[in-house]
Amino acid sequence: MIKMTSSQIVVFVVDKERDIANHFIALRSYKRNKERGFQQQKNENLERLSELDSDEKVQIEIEKIMEPYYKKEDKLISLAQDINEEWIKIEKDFIQRLERVHKNSFSSIQVKGVLSSASRFGYKQDEEWFATNMFNNKFLCMDTAMHELMHFMFHRYYDKVCEEKGLSSEQMWDVKESFTALLNLEFGDLRFQADKGYPPHTKLREVIKTSWEKESDFDKTLEAAIMFVKSNNVV
C-alpha cells in the first residue's frame, strides 16, 4: 500500500496495465521519430517490437519484458513510496510556479505517476497519468514528472491556440516538446538535471528561451515559437 498525504496531487504508483500502455506509447513515439528522421539511439527491444504484425503479439512480448520486475513488486512499491515522500516536499511550490508560468490553474484533482519498465515515457492526459522510469533514482523520476506535467498544461490551454494558428500536428508536437525549455529557466532549483529536449528542437528551444527571458509571458513566447515554426517550415 502506497501512503500519501490528503492534499497530494501527483501520486507515484505501481500499475502494470498502465505500464503496458506506456510501452505502446513508447513504441509509437519511436516509430514516429524514426519516420521524421530524428536521430535517436537504436533500441533493440523497440526495433523487435516494430517488426511484429499485431498489437496482440506486441503485448505478449511487452509482458515478457516486464515480467522480471513485477516479480519484485514490493521493491517497486518501495521506490514509489520514496518518490512520493520526496515529491511532496516540492509539489506545492512546483504547482504554483506552473500556474504562474502558464497563467492558468492546474485543475487536476489527482494525477498518477506510473513507474514504467519501458525505455521511453509518455502520458495519457485524458486519464490523468504519466509514466516515469522505474530504473531511475527518485530525483530523476521527479524531473520526468515536471516535464510531463508541463505537457498537461500545454494541451489543456494551448492546443487550441496552435490549431487556430494553422499548425500541423507535427508542428504542435515540436512546440509542445520545446516549451519544456522553461523548466530550466523557472524550475531549475527543483530539478536534479537540466531538461535537454530533442536535438532537432535546439533552435526552437533557443527562440523560446530568448523570448521568455525578454518577456516572461507565455502567450508572447508561444507566438514567437509559432512564428519560428511556420517561417522555417518546421514539420
C-alpha positions in Angstrom: 0.0 0.0 0.0 1.4 3.4 -1.0 1.0 6.1 1.5 0.1 9.6 0.5 -1.0 12.9 2.1 -4.6 14.0 1.8 -3.6 17.1 -0.3 -1.2 15.3 -2.6 -2.0 16.0 -6.3 0.7 13.8 -8.0 0.9 10.3 -6.7 3.6 7.8 -7.9 2.2 4.3 -8.2 2.8 0.8 -9.4 0.3 0.0 -12.2 1.0 -2.9 -14.5 -1.7 -2.2 -17.0 -0.7 1.4 -17.4 2.9 0.3 -17.7 1.8 -1.9 -20.7 0.0 1.2 -22.1 3.2 3.2 -21.8 5.2 0.5 -23.7 2.8 1.0 -26.6 3.2 4.8 -26.3 7.0 4.4 -26.4 6.8 2.2 -29.5 4.6 4.7 -31.3 7.0 7.5 -30.3 10.0 5.6 -31.5 8.4 4.8 -34.9 7.3 8.5 -35.3 10.7 9.9 -34.6 12.3 7.4 -37.0 9.8 8.3 -39.7 10.6 12.0 -39.2 14.4 11.4 -39.4 15.1 12.3 -35.8 18.4 10.9 -34.7 17.9 8.6 -31.8 19.7 5.8 -30.2 18.7 2.4 -31.7 16.7 0.4 -29.2 16.8 -3.4 -29.7 13.5 -4.0 -27.9 11.6 -1.4 -29.8 13.1 -2.5 -33.1 12.0 -6.0 -32.4 8.5 -4.9 -31.4 8.3 -2.7 -34.5 8.6 -5.9 -36.7 5.5 -7.6 -35.1 2.3 -7.5 -37.1 -0.3 -7.2 -34.4 -0.9 -5.5 -31.1 -1.6 -8.9 -29.5 1.9 -10.1 -30.4 3.4 -6.8 -29.2 1.6 -7.1 -25.9 2.8 -10.7 -25.4 6.4 -9.5 -25.9 5.9 -6.5 -23.7 4.7 -8.7 -20.8 7.8 -10.9 -21.2 10.0 -7.8 -20.9 8.1 -6.6 -17.8 7.7 -10.0 -16.0 11.0 -10.0 -14.0 10.3 -6.6 -12.5 6.7 -7.4 -11.3 8.1 -10.5 -9.5 9.7 -7.9 -7.3 6.6 -5.7 -6.9 7.4 -5.0 -3.2 10.6 -3.2 -4.4 8.7 -1.2 -6.9 6.2 -0.1 -4.2 9.1 0.9 -2.0 10.5 3.0 -4.8 7.2 4.7 -5.5 6.9 5.5 -1.8 10.4 7.0 -1.8 9.5 9.2 -4.7 6.2 10.3 -3.1 8.0 11.3 0.1 10.5 13.4 -1.8 7.9 14.9 -4.3 5.6 16.1 -1.6 8.4 18.4 -0.4 8.3 20.4 -3.6 4.8 19.8 -5.1 3.1 22.9 -3.8 5.9 25.2 -5.0 6.1 23.4 -8.3 2.3 23.7 -9.0 2.3 27.3 -8.0 5.1 28.1 -10.4 3.5 26.0 -13.1 0.3 28.1 -12.8 2.2 31.3 -12.8 4.2 30.5 -15.9 1.1 29.4 -17.8 -1.2 32.0 -16.3 -3.8 29.2 -15.8 -4.8 26.9 -13.0 -3.6 23.3 -12.7 -7.1 21.8 -12.5 -6.4 18.1 -12.0 -7.5 16.7 -8.7 -5.1 13.9 -8.8 -2.5 12.6 -11.4 -0.8 9.3 -11.3 2.9 8.9 -11.9 3.3 5.3 -13.1 6.6 3.5 -12.7 7.3 2.0 -16.1 9.7 -0.6 -17.4 9.7 0.9 -20.9 12.6 2.8 -22.4 10.5 5.9 -23.1 7.9 7.7 -21.1 4.7 9.2 -22.2 1.3 10.1 -20.8 -2.5 10.0 -21.3 -3.8 13.3 -20.3 -7.5 12.3 -20.5 -6.8 9.5 -18.0 -4.5 11.8 -15.9 -1.4 9.7 -15.8 2.1 9.9 -17.0 4.9 7.3 -16.9 8.4 7.6 -15.3 11.4 5.4 -15.3 11.4 2.6 -12.6 15.1 2.2 -13.1 16.0 5.9 -12.3 16.6 7.4 -8.9 13.8 9.3 -7.3 15.0 12.7 -8.3 15.1 11.8 -12.0 11.6 10.4 -11.7 10.6 13.8 -10.3 12.3 15.5 -13.2 10.2 13.4 -15.6 7.0 14.4 -13.7 7.8 18.1 -14.1 8.3 17.6 -17.8 5.1 15.7 -18.4 3.0 18.0 -16.2 4.1 20.9 -18.4 2.7 18.9 -21.3 -0.6 18.6 -19.4 -0.8 22.3 -19.1 0.1 22.9 -22.8 -2.6 20.5 -24.0 -5.2 21.9 -21.7 -4.8 25.6 -22.5 -2.7 26.0 -25.7 -3.5 23.2 -28.2 -6.5 25.2 -29.5 -4.3 28.3 -30.0 -1.9 26.2 -32.1 -4.7 24.7 -34.1 -6.2 28.2 -34.8 -2.8 29.4 -36.0 -2.8 26.6 -38.5 0.0 24.4 -37.1 0.1 20.7 -38.2 0.0 18.0 -35.6 3.8 17.5 -36.1 4.4 21.2 -35.6 2.3 21.3 -32.5 4.2 18.4 -31.1 7.5 20.2 -31.8 6.3 23.4 -30.0 4.8 21.4 -27.0 8.1 19.5 -26.6 10.2 22.5 -26.9 8.4 24.5 -24.3 10.0 22.3 -21.6 13.0 24.6 -22.1 11.2 26.8 -19.5 11.8 24.1 -16.9 15.5 25.2 -16.9 14.6 28.8 -16.5 11.9 28.7 -13.9 12.2 25.4 -12.1 16.0 24.7 -12.1 16.3 24.7 -8.4 13.7 22.0 -8.1 15.3 19.7 -10.6 18.1 17.2 -10.5 19.1 17.6 -14.1 18.5 20.1 -16.8 15.8 19.4 -19.4 17.7 18.7 -22.6 14.9 18.2 -25.2 15.3 16.7 -28.6 18.4 17.8 -30.7 16.2 18.8 -33.7 14.4 21.3 -31.4 17.6 23.2 -30.4 16.9 26.3 -32.4 13.2 26.4 -31.4 14.1 25.9 -27.7 16.5 28.9 -28.1 13.7 31.0 -29.6 11.5 30.1 -26.6 14.4 30.8 -24.1 15.2 34.2 -25.7 11.5 35.3 -25.7 10.9 34.2 -22.2 14.0 36.0 -20.8 12.8 39.2 -22.6 9.0 39.0 -21.9 8.3 36.3 -19.2 4.9 36.0 -20.9 3.7 32.6 -22.1 1.3 34.0 -24.8 4.1 36.1 -26.4 6.6 33.3 -26.2 4.1 30.9 -27.8 3.6 33.4 -30.6 7.3 33.6 -31.1 7.6 29.8 -31.2 4.7 29.6 -33.7 6.2 32.2 -36.0 9.5 30.4 -36.0 8.0 27.1 -36.8 5.9 28.4 -39.6 8.6 30.7 -41.1 11.1 27.9 -41.1 8.7 25.2 -42.4 9.4 23.0 -39.4 7.4 19.8 -39.9 
